[in-house]
Structure formats: structure tokens, C-alpha cells
Amino acid sequence: MKCFAFHTCNIPCRKTIIRQAVREYQTGPFVGRTTGQRKFWEQRGATTRRSHRCKASSYAASQKTSAERTEVDDLVRWLIEQKGLPPQRTDCVGVNTDGTWAFFTNADVREGEALVELPGDISVTAVDVAAHEEVSGLAEGRGELTGLALWLMAERQKGPASQWAPFLECLPDATESPVLWPEQQQAELLQNSPTLKECRQRRAALQQEWDNIAQQIASSDGRRFSEEVYNGEAFERAMSVVLAHAAYLPSAACFALLPLAAQVPRTGDESGALLDYDLQRERVTICATRPYRRGEPIAIYDGRPNGELLLATGRVEDDNASDCLTITVGLVQTDRLFSVKKQIVESVGFGTVQEFPIFRDRMPTQLLAYLRLARLTDPALLAKVSFEEDVILNQLNEYEVLQLLLGECRDRLTSYAGSAEEDLKLLQQAGLSERERLAARLRMAEKRILQGTLDAVRRRLAPIRGIPTKSGGLTDPNADLKEVFDVIETLPSLPGKVVGGFMSWARGEQDPDWKKKKPPR
């Protein structure tokens, strides 16, 4: 039989940032780099050497001239005066409720043009970590994100003396990622959400990483690393900030903490701007993927679903166009056609067990194609299988596939404590904590995906509920299977039916002579 399981979704294509943001590099900065990538890293190394001469002078200048300004003004002024920030086509006008900054275009921008340009030397990368006088040894041999977290811990302890102080002041102490929540709160607020399992795994991985770092500290001169600064809790908080604000630059093949870019809002809409390193201009750019009129807000495209967003950034995007869950399906190894089916799925890049995303507003064609193939019993129809077009093999096969999807979605929906509407009402209540609000928004989004898939399956099932027979009547070739799923579908409404039936009896509506009786005077 099939194998079903739901998880938060990681989708490839432009959304490969999902995988890339989790990937940790174990090699040095120049290993495996292209010429253009090495150029970026060499520029970063040269700048790092130059910038050590500046030390705290940039912060002092900013402190003298901007004591009453907001952190936004302080950062922009510091970037202009100390880092040579060029004129931009966007202005920051304030801070959003989720902690990101509101950027709006100050001119018309054509598709492909840069909305924001940042000199490559204002980014913090593995080069800065390797050159750091305190944490370079701890970070050696570890992933880039771990190194950036250690760098952040070290620089924060310097306070105003850090040459990056204006940037660090704009970063939060920690995010609202569930990875940092107490276990009881995780279990309570994320109950039956597929995010809960991933959350626990990441927490365990973080703790294991810190245990390894702590052992290295203990085996070296521990006096160099104050326990007040370097401890497990501080590491987890620093890592949450790095995961939320570091960006992966595909052209440079590295992660970077980027002033300004770290504060730009993200969106799951593919019309969002693209963040990358421009090899020709030697600048980090945020480029428009569509024309912008003056005064329009900007956001960087981030193709992660809400479950991943919450874990990585501590945020959830309402109506996230990239939001999804995944369903895991597989071929049946005892199937007499297993070998042939295996060759077919492998020819299109799939495995005998495969994850597919499901969305709120569309039915994935490849998921249906895979399930049709997995449940197919007639070898004559194998040639009809298509992973590119929505091709029904036969009504019997289609009925079985849709009923399986229907049952799975129903199971997932009924496993939650309440409905999406109840979560919406909860969000309207005053006094909710930020974590309660985030969890409710996540649950509501997950339920809407499941409900949207359920509705789409029902629409597809409607035309094939009855199939014509030779006698001219209608019969259901899967009557026994249909009966099982019909029972499942009616379970959530049974309590209401019982109450309704009792009230009907109490009113006398089930008395055959009820309407004939005269009302009491």
C-alpha cells in the first residue's frame, strides 16, 4: 500500500535557497570556487585587513552626530560615511510590526535594475570569521552559519567598541523561532503540526553543535572564553539571529550578513526581488524582477513555506504564495509491475519513495501522476502515464487515487484540536502572546492547505462518483471503499447530528401526527 506523511515543504528551482540555507560548508573559502566567486572572497579578505585599522572610529562618528536618531538613520549614516554606500533607489521609512524595515522605491525602476546596491566589503562572511582574533579557532572546520554565530557572539561582547556596532544594534537579541521555545510550549502550541518534529530535531542538532564547541573550549585555554558570553543558550540565540538575517549569495557561493539587506522584508511571491552578488559590479544587489513605480514597497523573494519560515526566522507570512505541506508517497514493492514502475519514475527523476508538495490553491499534477502509476494494475495503460500533463488513466484508477488523498487530508485535518476558523477567532482575542499568535497563524495556514486540497479532490471526485453500467444504471465499482470513506467524512458532523436529532424529537417533529395537532393554547 501507499505511504503517506506530511512535512514542511522544501521545494527546488528558485527555491533552492531553502536547501542552501540549511547546508553547512566544511571546506575553506576558496575550495571549489569559480573565478568570479574567488574574486568576491578575495575582495572580502582585502577589505577585512583594511577595516581592522578603523576599529571603533565609525561608531564614534555615528554616535556624535546621530545621538537622537533612530537605529535606521544611524545605520544608513554609518554605511554612507564609513562604508561608501552609494545612492539607492529605495528609502527606509520605518519599522514593520514583524521587525523588518519598510522600504519603498524613490524612483521608477525597470525589470532587472538594482533596487539596492551594497559594496561587497560591507558584508560579513566566513572570511571575517577566519580573520577574527577570538573565534577563528573555534569556527575552523565548522559550517559557515556556525562560524557567523560565533562571530556574532564575540562582536556583541565588545559593545560600542565593535567596528560593526551600528549594524549589530539593528539585529535582535534573538528571534521567536520555536527552536528556542521550552519543550512544553513547543508541544502545546505546535501540537499535530508537522513543524513540531522538525523543530525538535533542529534543537537537538544545535545542542549537539554547542556540545562539540564546548569540548573544544574546555580542551584549550578556557580563560579566553568567558562562560558568561560563550554558553549554550547564547549560542542558540545567536544562531537564531544568523538564520533569520544571513543571506545565501549563489554567485559567490557563500552566506553573508548584510546591513540593510538583512532588514528588507521577505515574500513568498515570485515577483519579489532577487538578492545576489553581481560579479561584474562587485556589489551585492537586490534586483527587480518586475517594473516598479515610485512609492512601491519592496520585498526579497524567499520561496520557503511558513513552517520553514517560522523555524528559521521566527516569522510567518499570511497568504504566503509559496506555502505548502508535503506528502510522501511510494511504489508498492510487492506489486508485480514494481520493476517497470521503478524505471518509469526514475526516468523522470523520482524515487520509489517520493515527496510532493500540496498547496492551498492548486493540485500538483506530478503528485497525481505518481499516485496513478503507483495504483495502476493494467500494464496496457503504462504508456498512458504522463508527468507533464493531467491525464486520467481510467475512472477506476482515478477513483482510488482520489479516495486515498481524500482520506489522508481528512485524517490530517481531524488530528488538529480545532478548525482554521477557530484559530482565526483566537487571533482576534486580545492578550495573546507573540508565540501563541505565531503558532495560531501557522496552524491556520496548514489547515487551509489541507482543506484546499480536500476541496480540490472532492471536485474531481464528483463526476466519477457513479459510473454507467450495461444495464443503463449507475453503480460504484468501489462501493465498499466508498462506504468506508463516507463514514470517515461524516464523523466530524455526527455530534451536531445527534444534538439536532434530539431537538427535533423534543419539538415533536418526529411524531407522524405532529403537524395535524393543534398548538396548545
N, C-alpha and C positions, 0 to 999 in steps of 0.2 A: 504494500500500500504506500501511499504518499507520505511525505514527511513535511510537516508544517511547523514553522516557528517564526515569530515576529521579532524584529530587532530594529534599532535605529539604523537609518539608511546611509550608506556611503556610496555615492554614485560617481562613476568615472567621467570622462570627457573634460570639459572645462572645470568640472567639479573635482578634479584630481587634487585640488588643494586640501580636500578632506583627508586623503591618504597621506599627502605630503606633510601636512601639519602634524601628523602623528609620527611620521618617520624620523628617526634619530640617526644622524650621521656619525659613524665611528672612525672615520678617516680624517686626515689633516685637511686644511682648507684648499690645498692645491691639487689633491689627488683626484683624478678623473675629471678635472675641469676643462672646459673648452678654452680657446684663446680669449674669447670675449669675457668669459667668467673669470679667468685669471686676471684679466685687466681690472675688473671690478675689485677683486680681492687685493691686488697689488696697490690700487688706489687707496683702499681702506687701510692697508698696512702703513703706507707712507703718511697718511693723514693721522693715524694713531700716533706715530712717532712725533709728528709736528704738534699735535694737540696736547701732548703731555707738558709742553712748555707753558701752556695757558693756565693750567690748574684752575684756581677759583676766580680768576680775573673776570670771566664772563658773568659769573653770578654776582660779583660785587658791583659791576657796572649796571646790571639789571636792577639790583637792589637799590642803588642810589637814585635811579631815575624813575622807577616804577613801583614805589613802595605801596601806593594806594590803588594800583591797577589790579584787574582780575588776573587769574592764572593764565587765561587765554592771551591777554595782552602781554603778559610777562614772557611767555614762551615765544610769541611771534617776534617781539622786540629782540629777544636774545638770539633768535635764529637769523634775523636781519643783520644785527650789529656784529655778532661773533662768528656766524657760520655762513654769511654771504647768501642768505636766502633771496632768490630773485623775485621780481613782482609776480603775483599769482593771478589767476582768473577766477579765483574764489575768495570769499571773505567768510570768516567765522563770526557769527552774530550772537552766539550764546551757547548754553549747555542744555542738551536734551534731558528728559527725565531718566533715561537709562544710563546717563553718564557720558554718552558720546557728545560730540560738539556738532552744532548745526552749521553746515557750510552751504553757502549759496553762491551761484555764479555772479560775477560782477560785469560780465560781458557775454555776448553771444559766442558760443563755442561750437565748432563743426565736429562731426564724427571723426574720430581718430586723433583729434588735437588733445593736448595735455590740459587737464583741469588744474592739476597741481604738479609742480616740479620741485624736487628736492635734490640738492647736491649729494653725491654718493658718500661724501665724507661725514655727513651728519647722522649716518645710521650706526647702530651698534650691532656688531656681528661677532662671529667666532674669532675674528682677528683681534678685536678688542679684548675678548676673554683670554686669548692666548698671551696677550701682552700685559695682562693685569698683574700687578706686583703681588697680589694676595691670593687670588683664587685660580691662577693659571694651572698650578699643580693639581688642585682638586678636580678641575674640569678636564684635564688631559685624558684622552681616551674615552670620554663620555660624549653623549649626544649634544647637539648644538643647543637644544632647548634647556637641557640641564645646565649647560655652561652659562647660558644667559640668565637663568635663575640665580646661580651662584654670583654672577657679576652684579645682579640687581641687589642681592643681599649685602655685598661688600660696599657698593656705592652708597646705599642708603645709610649705612652706619656713619659715613663721612658727613652727612648733613649738608649744610651750605658750602662746605669745602669741596664737594664733588664738582668736577667740571660739567657734569650733566645735571646739576641741581634743578635748573628751571624745567627740564624735561621730567625729571623724577617727581617733582611736585605735582605734575599733571596726572600721574598714574595713581590709581587707588592702592590702598594697603593690601587689599585682597578683593576677589570677585565673589559673587554669590553662587559660584559653581557648586552643585550638590556634592561634589567630591569632598568639599570641606565641611559638609554638614555632619552632625553627630549621627551615628548609625541608626538610632531610634527615629530621628527625624527623617532620614532617608527612607526608612521602611514605611513610615506613616504617610509622608507626602507623595512618595512615588510608588505606592502600592499598586501592583499589577502593571505598572508601566515598564516596557522593555528597557527603558533607560536605567532602571534600578540595578540590574545585573551588571551593565557596563560601568556604572558608577562605582560599584564595589570593587570591580576588577582594577579600575584605574587608581582607586585609593590604595589598594594593596600594592600595586606597581610603584606608586610614589613612595610608600613607606619602605619598600624593598630598596629603592634607589637611595633613599636617605640613609638607610642602614649601612649600605656599602660605603657611602661618603663618610659616615661617622666612624667606621672602622679605619678608613684611611687617615682621618684626623687623629684618631687615637694612636695610630702607629707612627705618626710623625710628631713634630713639635706642637703638641696641643695648645700651648700657650699662645700661639699665633692666632688661634681661632677662638674668640670668646664664645662661651656657651650661650650667652645672652643674645648674641647675634646669629650664631650658627647652631640651629636646633631644628628638629623635625617639623615643628609647627611653622616656624619661619620659612623653611624651605617649601612647604606645601603652599603657603600663602604667596610666596614669590613666584612659584611655578604657575599658580593660577593667573597671576598678572601677565606673565610671559605668554601663556597660551592664549590669553584674550587679546593681547596687543601686538605680539610679534607677527610679522607677515612673511610668507614664503615668496621669494622672488625667483620665478622659474628661469629667467635668462641668466641669473647669477648663481643659480642652484644653491641658495643659502637662505637661512632665516635671518631676519633683521628686526630690531626695534627701531621704529621710525617716528621721530617727532612729527606732529601734525597728522601724518597718515594713520598713526595709531588711534587717533581720536575721531577719524571720519566714520560715520555710521556705515553699517553693512546691510546688504539686502540680498534676498534670495532670488530677486527678479533678474533675469539675464540681461536686461537693459542697463544694469548697474555698471559703473565704470570699472576699468581693469587696472590693477596695481602690478607693476613690474619694474625691472631695471632696464633702461634704454642704453644699449651698448655704445651707440654712436654718440649720444649726447652725454654719456657718463653721468646720468641722473636717474634717480628713482622717479617714476611718473605715475600719475593717475590719469588715464586717458579715457575720453568719452567714447562710448560705443553707439551713441546716437547724438543728433544735434541737441544743443541746449540753448534756451533763450535766457537772456539776462534775468536774474532773480529766481532761478530754479534751484531747488535743493539738490545736492549730490549725495550719492552713496556708492560704496565699493561693492561689486558683485561678490557674494560669498554663497556658494551653492550647497551649503550644509543644511540638513533638516533641523528642526527645532530640538530634537533630542541631543544631537551632537553640539548644537549651538549652546544649549544650556550647560552641558558638561564642560565645554571648552571655554566659554566666555561668561557664563552666568547670566545670559540674556535669552529671551525668546522673542521671535518676530511673529506678530499676529499676521495672519493671511500670508504666510511665507510661501512664495511660489515654488520653492524647492523642497518644501516639507514632504516627508514620506515616511512610511514604515517599510520594512522588507519582509517578504515571505520566502521561506526556504522550501523548495520542492525537490524531488528526486525521482529518478527512474527506479522501477522495481526490479531488483536483481534476479528474482525468480521468474520474471517474465520470459517467455520463450523467444521474444523478439528483443531481448535486452541488448545483445551484441550489435544488432543493426541500429537500434535506437541510440546506443552509445556513440557509434560512428557519426550519426547524424548530428547529435548535439555538440560533439567535439569539433565537427567541421565548421560550426558557426561560433566557436569559441566558448562553449559552455561545458560544464562538467556533469557527471552523473548525479551530483547534488549541487544545486544552484540557488543563489539568492536573486530575487527580483523585487524592485520597488513597487509599492502600490500608493496611489495618490488619491486626494480627495475629489479631484475633478476629471479624472481620465482613467481609462482602463488600459494597462500596458499590454500591447499586442504580443510581445515576446513571452510574457508570462502565460498568456492563453495558449500560445503555440506550443510551449514546452509541456503544459499540462495535457493538451490534446494528444501530443505524441506519447506522453507517459501512460495515458489511459487507453490508447488505441489497441485494439485486438485484431483488426483486419489488416493483414500485411499488404493487401491491394491498395490501401489508402496511404501508405507511407510516402509515396511520391507526391501526394497532395499537400503534405505538411509544408507550411511556409512560416518563416520567422520574420518576414518583411511585410506581409500583408495579413489582414484579419480574415483568414479562410476557415470556414466551418467544415470539418471533415464529414460528419454526418450528425443527425439530430440526437441519436442515442449517445454518442461520444460527447457532444456539446452539453447535453443534459447532465451527464455525470460530472463533467468538469465544473460546471456552474454550481451544481449542488454541493460539491466539495468546498468550493470557495465560499458559498453561502454559509455553510455550517461553520467554517473556520472563523469568518467575520463575526457571526453571531456569538460564538464561544468567547472571542476576544472582547466583544462589547459587554457581554453579561458578566465578565470577570471583574469589571470596574465597579466601584461602590455606587456610583451614580451616573447620570447621563450628562451629556455635554451641556444641556440646558441648566442642569443643577449647578454645574461648575460656573456657568455664566452668572447665575443668580448669586453664587458665592462671591464672585469677583465684584459684585455691586455692593457688598457689605463693607461698612467702614471698620477699621481696626485690624484688617488683615496684615500680617507681617509680609515683608518683601518675599520671603521664601515661600510662604503659603500662596502668595499671588502668582509667583513664577510656576509653582507646581500645578496650580489650577489651570493656568494658561496652557501648560504643556499637556495635561490630561485632556483638556477640551480639544486641542489640536489633534491629538492622537485619536480621540473618539470620532471626530469629524472625518478623518481619513478612513476609518473603518466603516462609518456609516455611509460615506460617499461610495466606497467600493461595494458595500452591501446593496445600495440602491441601484448601482450600475448592473450588478449581477441580476437583480430582480427584473430590471427592464429587459435584459437579454433572455431571461427565462420565460417571460410572459408569452412570446409567440410559440414556444415549444412545450408548454405545459400539457397540451393534448396533441396527439399525433393520429392522423387519419388511418383507418384500417380498411380492409377489403369490404367489410360489411357496410361501410359508409359512416360508421360511428366514430367516436373518439375514444382512444384508450391511452393509458400512460404505460410505456414499456418499463418504467422503473417505479411502479406503484408502491412497492414495498419500501424502496429508498425514499420516495417522496413522502410516504406516511411518517417515516422517522423524522425527516427534516421539518415537516409540517408541525409535528409535535414540539420540536425544538423551538420553532418560531412562535408558537403560542404560549410557551412557558412564561415569558415576561408579563403577558397580559392576563394570566389566569387569576391573580389576586383581585384585579379590577372586575373580572367577570363574576367571581364569587360574590363580591360585595354588591355588584349590580343585580345579580340574580336574587340575592336576599331582599334587597329593597323592592324589587319587582314583586316578590311574593308578599312582602309586608303591605304593599299597596293593593294587593288583591288582583294584580294584573294576570296572574296565572289561573285564576278562577274562571272556568268557561262561561259562567253566568254573570261575570263581573260587570260587563257593560249593560246588562239587562237590569241590574239592580238600581233602584232609585237611591240617590245620595241621601245620607242621613240628614234629618232636619234638626 
